[in-house]
């Protein structure tokens, strides 16, 4: 048993594990602030809505590439957002391709949650400290792989 502990001890400092744990903790900060808005919205949904607010017309596959999200996970999330009336999903002219766009209600939700998101952003920046710019640059490098 101890041999396994020693063998795997360097895994405790695994970058992947640390980043995933940190991401969950950061998401929790945003969730707590977003909850105060009165909207039942999570950080993942905010990410999707924000991307939809910035693009004209993308297929679900293109959207999953932009978000770096599995297509099936995105599809599940889009169904929830569609049911809430925050997005509109429609078929292309040939009926095979699905497109998604932000609805008027989705835009209203983004406007409503913005001050709570800003508070979460401020708190997270404070936690991350002075090297935030370098940290964000490194995250961008990883995101662009």
C-alpha positions as CSV (number, residue, x, y, z in Angstrom):
1,X,0.0,0.0,0.0
2,X,2.8,2.5,0.9
3,X,4.5,1.7,-2.4
4,X,1.4,2.9,-4.3
5,X,1.3,6.0,-2.2
6,X,4.9,6.8,-3.0
7,X,4.4,5.8,-6.6
8,X,1.4,8.1,-7.1
9,X,2.5,10.9,-4.7
10,X,3.6,13.2,-7.6
11,X,0.1,13.0,-9.0
12,X,-1.1,15.1,-6.0
13,X,0.6,18.1,-7.7
14,X,-0.9,17.3,-11.1
15,X,-1.6,20.5,-13.1
16,X,-4.8,19.0,-14.5
17,X,-6.2,18.1,-11.1
18,X,-5.2,21.5,-9.7
19,X,-6.8,23.4,-12.6
20,X,-10.0,21.4,-12.5
21,X,-10.3,21.8,-8.7
22,X,-9.6,25.6,-9.0
23,X,-12.2,25.8,-11.9
24,X,-14.8,24.2,-9.6
25,X,-14.0,26.6,-6.8
26,X,-14.2,29.6,-9.1
27,X,-17.5,28.4,-10.6
28,X,-18.8,28.2,-7.0
29,X,-17.9,31.8,-6.4
30,X,-19.8,32.8,-9.6
31,X,-22.7,30.5,-8.7
32,X,-23.1,32.1,-5.3
33,X,-23.2,35.6,-6.8
34,X,-25.4,34.7,-9.7
35,X,-27.9,33.1,-7.3
36,X,-28.4,36.5,-5.7
37,X,-29.8,37.8,-9.0
38,X,-33.0,35.7,-8.6
39,X,-32.4,33.9,-11.9
40,X,-31.7,30.2,-11.8
41,X,-28.6,30.3,-13.9
42,X,-25.2,28.8,-13.5
43,X,-21.8,29.9,-14.8
44,X,-21.8,27.4,-17.6
45,X,-25.2,28.8,-18.9
46,X,-23.8,32.3,-18.7
47,X,-20.8,31.3,-20.9
48,X,-23.2,29.9,-23.5
49,X,-25.5,32.9,-23.4
50,X,-22.5,35.3,-23.7
51,X,-21.1,33.5,-26.7
52,X,-24.5,33.5,-28.3
53,X,-24.8,37.3,-27.7
54,X,-21.5,37.8,-29.6
55,X,-22.1,35.7,-32.7
56,X,-24.5,36.0,-35.6
57,X,-25.3,32.5,-36.7
58,X,-23.4,29.3,-35.7
59,X,-24.3,25.6,-35.9
60,X,-24.3,23.7,-32.6
61,X,-21.0,22.0,-33.8
62,X,-19.4,25.4,-34.4
63,X,-20.7,26.6,-31.0
64,X,-19.2,23.5,-29.2
65,X,-15.9,24.3,-30.8
66,X,-16.0,27.9,-29.7
67,X,-16.9,26.9,-26.1
68,X,-14.5,23.9,-26.1
69,X,-17.4,21.8,-24.9
70,X,-18.5,18.3,-25.9
71,X,-21.3,18.6,-28.4
72,X,-23.6,16.3,-26.3
73,X,-23.0,18.3,-23.2
74,X,-23.8,21.5,-25.1
75,X,-26.9,20.0,-26.6
76,X,-28.2,19.1,-23.1
77,X,-27.5,22.7,-21.9
78,X,-29.1,24.2,-25.0
79,X,-32.3,22.2,-24.3
80,X,-32.5,23.7,-20.8
81,X,-31.9,27.2,-22.1
82,X,-34.4,26.7,-24.9
83,X,-37.0,25.5,-22.4
84,X,-36.4,28.6,-20.3
85,X,-36.9,30.8,-23.4
86,X,-33.4,32.2,-23.2
87,X,-32.4,31.0,-26.6
88,X,-34.0,30.0,-29.9
89,X,-33.0,27.0,-31.8
90,X,-34.0,26.6,-35.4
91,X,-33.2,24.4,-38.4
92,X,-31.3,25.6,-41.5
93,X,-32.9,25.6,-44.9
94,X,-32.1,21.9,-45.6
95,X,-33.5,20.8,-42.2
96,X,-30.3,19.0,-41.2
97,X,-28.3,21.7,-39.5
98,X,-29.5,23.3,-36.3
99,X,-28.6,26.9,-35.3
100,X,-29.0,28.7,-32.0
101,X,-29.4,32.3,-31.2
102,X,-29.9,34.4,-28.0
103,X,-33.6,35.3,-27.5
104,X,-34.9,38.7,-26.2
105,X,-35.5,37.0,-22.8
106,X,-31.9,35.6,-22.8
107,X,-30.6,39.1,-23.4
108,X,-32.7,40.4,-20.5
109,X,-31.3,37.7,-18.3
110,X,-27.8,38.6,-19.2
111,X,-28.5,42.3,-18.4
112,X,-30.1,41.3,-15.0
113,X,-27.2,39.0,-13.9
114,X,-24.4,41.3,-15.1
115,X,-23.9,43.2,-11.8
116,X,-23.7,39.9,-9.9
117,X,-21.3,38.5,-12.4
118,X,-19.2,41.7,-12.0
119,X,-19.1,41.1,-8.2
120,X,-18.0,37.5,-8.7
121,X,-15.4,38.7,-11.2
122,X,-14.0,41.3,-8.8
123,X,-13.8,38.7,-5.9
124,X,-12.1,36.2,-8.2
125,X,-9.6,38.8,-9.4
126,X,-8.8,39.7,-5.8
127,X,-8.2,36.1,-4.9
128,X,-5.9,35.5,-7.9
129,X,-3.8,38.6,-7.0
130,X,-1.4,40.8,-8.9
131,X,-0.2,38.3,-11.5
132,X,-3.7,38.1,-13.0
133,X,-2.7,39.4,-16.4
134,X,0.0,36.8,-16.8
135,X,-2.4,34.1,-15.5
136,X,-5.1,35.1,-18.1
137,X,-2.5,35.2,-20.9
138,X,-1.4,31.6,-19.9
139,X,-5.1,30.5,-19.8
140,X,-5.5,32.0,-23.3
141,X,-2.5,30.0,-24.6
142,X,-4.1,26.8,-23.2
143,X,-7.5,27.7,-24.6
144,X,-6.1,28.1,-28.1
145,X,-4.6,24.7,-28.3
